[in-house]
């Protein structure tokens, strides 16, 4: 990395530290997955702050930076959501996601992705006009 890049991209000067995820809140509703819950037009797009591995069958697995479509009231300890990347549906812990896409660590600009994957990530519902992504050259893409 050259000196000019450090001035253009100041976050390259320091290593990024990812915070440890909080423990999910213990009480959670146990409703069955219902198609009617996901036909609700009142939804909120949220961004995953951490990876989450479900402990029960009705919970949703997601990875950091995944965009999730939350139905119902946003802010409950456990809420119904759909992962826009995988299409899976289930319950998610509220403290693992954020409604703000400006928060540090959410939708980071750098992804080791090829052009097709970059376009898919940028065209996800909820991304604002003007969102961008920095990716490696085609010859240096990770497979």
Buried (B, 14 or more C-beta within 10 A) or exposed (E): EEEEEEEEEEEEEEEEEEEEBEEBEEEBEEEEBEEEBBEEEEBBBBBBBBEBEBEEEBBBBBEBBBBBBBBBEBEBBBBBBBBBBEEEBBBBBBBBBBBEBEEEBBBEEEBEBBEEBBEEBEEBEBBEEEBEBEBEEEEEBEE
